[in-house]
């Protein structure tokens, strides 16, 4: 081992203070730099004895190939940027984790950019995206299609936020309306006639879609949208807004919340601040089926999105783009299904 290489390694042979390079492996193995590249290639020819030398030296130096450099040499960075909303603290991690896992398993490197809905999306993307990316997945309310395209003009964004309904972008959404229709049908069958609604953020297309679907279905069945409030998709805001849903003389038969977190807040408000019982006096339903929904303290009836399938579909879109002939936009709609637990009771009709 040369003096320069020896000084960069510890007693075990692993590089300390810097990442081992292919040239280090080549020097230690007594082979050429190109032999190291061939040894780690799935297709290149290399003699078995030479490959064994390379692998032995690589193990001693704790070396692994630079996949980013390799990808850039082939015109791919393998980096996929996830632009997330900062505020979605309960549902978000489940979907984000499934998405990151799916991207990693496909050999891509997920990079997370965490924005609040009030951030300047254009400034944030320009400031942080100073490296080549293979994909841009947008979930933040502060980034529009035009902003995403201006920041990364060579990549077609995958929109999972308020602009996911545009026809000229790749997008994925759960079939919210179908799940809500299933919920309203069940509420009707169990004797509910007046419904309250807890909305999310005004900037959220999800909240609008869920409210519109609810209004359409209850009107179709001759039910009544009795009262509405806004909880901003936040537990604290929904707890503060909950009195508006139950303060009147006529308590709604059921309250549908645009996400589970707000449903938890409404349930806690009823338990702590009123004498109304769930589900004896008022039924509660949410949306998302987050991990807390099945906890005995909530046992919440809700609408479930298949987050693993949604994450897999995002990766599938990126895979299809590797085909230079595939240029079409493909909005995808995933299943949303009703999950019945203990927060919906029966009413006398």
N, C-alpha and C positions, 0 to 999 in steps of 0.2 A: 504494500500500500504506500502511495507517495506521501511525502510530508504534508502537502496541502490537503489531501483527502483525509489523512490521519488526524489533522488538526480540526477537521469539521465533524469528526465522529467521536462518540463516547466509547467506553470499554466494550459495550455490546455491539459496536459497529453501526448503530443507528445514528443518523445525522442529528446534531444538536445545534440549535440556533438558526438553522436554515433547512429548507426542504431538499431532500436528496434529488439530484437531477439524473437524467439518463446518461449524461457524460460521466457522472460519478460511478454509476453502475458499470459502464463500459470500461472505465479505467481499472476498477477493482476486478472485473471478470477477465480483463485482458483481451477484449474484443472491440469491434468497431461500434460507433454510435448507431449505425444503421442496423447492426445485429440486435441491439437492444429493442429497437422498434419492431423488428421482425419477430422477436421472441414474444412480444405482447400482442401481436396481430393474430386474428383468428384465421387469416387466409394466407399470409406470406409464408414462404418456405424458409426453414432454418434447420440445420443439422441438429440432431437430438443432443449430441455432446455440447455443442455451443449453447443451445437453449438451456441445458442444465446449468452451465456456468453462469449464464445471465440470471437465472432464477435464484441461484444460490447467493449471488452478489446482491440481488434486489432484496432478498430476505434479510441479509446482514445489514443493509442500509435502510431497511423499512421503506423501500421505494415503491411507489405506485405511479402509473402513467398519468400524465396531465391530460385528463379527458377534455378540459376546456380548450386547451391549445390544439389538441387533435381535432376537436369539433370545428374550431375556427378555421383550421387548415382545409377542412372539407366544406366550408361555407355554412357551418351550423355552430351555434354557441351552446345549445342544449339548455340554456337558461330560460326559465319561464317565470315571469313576474306576476305575482298575485297582488292586486291593489285592493286592500280590504277596508271595510268600515271599522272604525275604532270602537264603536259603541255596542256592537252585538256581542255581548260577553258570555252568553250561555249557549244559544243555538250555534253561533259562529264557530267556536272551537271544534265542534263535532264535524261540521261540513269542511272546515279548513283542514282538519286532520285527515279526513278521507281524501281530500283533493291532493294534499301534499304527498300522502302515501301513494296514491295512484300515479302521480307525476314521477316520484322517485323510482317506483317499480318499472316505469317505462324508460329509465335511464336518463331522465331529465333532472335539472337542478332547480328546485323552486326557490325563488327569492321573494320575500314578503315586504311590501310597502304598505304601512299602516296609516291611513288617513282618517280624519274626522269628517263628518258630513259638511262642516263649515270651512274646511281647508280650501285653499286655492289649488284645485286639481292640476291646472296647466302649469303653474309654478312648481308644484311638487314633482310632477313627472319630469319636467325639464331639468330640475336640480338633481334628481336622483338617478334617472335612467341615462347614464353616460357610458353605457357599455352595450354591446350588441345582444339582442334577445331573440329567442325563437318564438315566444308566445307572450301575449299580454292578456291576463284574465282580470276583468274589472268588476268588482263588487261594490266599490265605494260610490256613495251618492254624489261625490264632488267631482266625478270624472265622466264627461259625456263622450259619445262616440267621436265627435269632432276633436275634442281635446286629446283623446287617445290616439287618433290617427295623426294629429299634428306632432305629438311627442314621439311616436314610433311609426313613421310613415311606411316602412317596409313590412309591417306586420299587421294582419287583419285582427282587430281585437275580438275577444270572446266576451260578450256583455252579459253579466249576470245581475245588473242593477236596474235602475229605472228605465234604461233604454233597451232592455232585452227584447222588447216587443217590435223593434224596428225590423223591417224585412230585408235590409241590406247588410246585416251583420250576423255572424254566428252567435247563437245564444242558446241557453238552456233554461227551462222553467218547469216547475211542477204544475200539473193541471189543477190549480187552486179551485177553479169553478166546479169541477167535477166532485172534488172532495167536499166542498161546501154544500153542493146540491144533495149529497148523501147525508150530510149532517142535518140540513133543514128537513129533509124527508123523515128522518128519524125523530126530530123534534115534533113535527106534525103528528106522527103516528103515536107519540107518547103524550099528546094533549097540549103541547105548547102553542100559544097563539100570539103572544107579544114578546118581541126580542129586543134586547139592548145590544149595542155594538161599541167595543173599545177599539179605536183606530190607532194606527202607528204614526210614524212621521208623515207630514204632509208631502215631503219630497219622495216618498216611497211608492213605487208603482205596485209593490206587493200589497200594501195597505189598501190602495184604491181598487185593485182587482178584487180583493177579498170583500170589500164593502159593496162593490157593485154586484158581485155574484150573490152575496147575501140578500141585498135588496131585491134583486130579480127573482130569486127563488121564493122569498116569503110573500112577495106580491102575487106571484103565480098561484100560491096556495091560499090566498086570502088572509094571510097573517099580517101582523103589524110591526113595523120598525118603530118601536116606542120611544127610544132615547139613544143618544150617541154621546161619546166623549173621546178625547184624545189622550193616549198614554205614551206617545212618542216611542213605542217599543221598549220602554224603560220600566223597570219595577217601581222605582221611586215616583216617576211621573204618573204611572197608572194608579198607584196607591193614592196619590193626591187627587186624581181625577175620578176615582171610584164613587165618591158621594154623589156626583152628578147622575150616575146611573141608577141609584137606589134611593135618592132623597125624596122623590115624589110620592104622592098618595098611592099610585098604582105601581107596585113593584113588577118589573117585567118577569115573564115566566122563565126566561133564559137570557144569559148574556154570552155573546160570542166575542172573543178577543182575537185580534189579528196576529198575536203570537202567544206562546205559552207563558212567557215571562209576565206579561200583563195579566194573564188569567190567574197566575199565582198571587199577584198583587191584589186583584179583586177579591179572591177567596180569603186572603189574609185580612183585608179590610172588613169584610163581612163578619169574620170570626171575632176580630178584635174590637171593632167599633160599633157593631149592630147586633141585633138579636136574630137576624135572618140566617137561616140554615141552608147549607148546600148538601144535598140537592133537594131537601124537603120543601124549601120556600122558593128557591131560585136555582136553576141549573146553570152550570158554567161549562164552556168549551173553549179550547185554545187551538193553536195551529203550530205545527213543527214536530211535536212528539220528542221534545228534548229529554235528556236522561232523567231530569227531576220529575217529569210528568208521571212516571210510574211509581214514585215514592209513595208510601202509604199516607203520608201527611197531605198529599195532594190527590193522588189517584185520579188524574185529570183525563177526561175525555177530550180527544184532540184529533187533528188531522195530520197524518204522518207523510213526510216526504222521504223517498228512498235516496238518501244522501250518497250511499256507495255507488248506486247506478248513475247518479248525476255526476259524481266525480269521475267515474270511468268514461262517461260520455265526453267530458271535457278533454280527457287524454285521447280519446278516439278521434276527436276533431283535429287535434294536433297531428296525429298519425296520418289521417287522410290528407293533410296538407303536404305531406312529403311527396305525394304524387303530383308532379307538375301539371298534369291534365285536370286536376280537381280544383276548380275555381268557384264552384257554386256555393251560395250561402245556404246554410241548413239549420234554421231554428228547430230546436228539439223540445218536445213537451214530454215530461215524465209523469208517472202515476202519483197521485195523492189520494190516500185512502183514510176513511174514518176509523179511529181506534176508540172503542167504547170502554170506559172504565166506570168509576163510581160517582161522577159529578153531574150526571143527567138523570133526573127522577121522572116520575109520571105525574101528569096533571089531570084533574077531572075535566072532561069536555062537556 
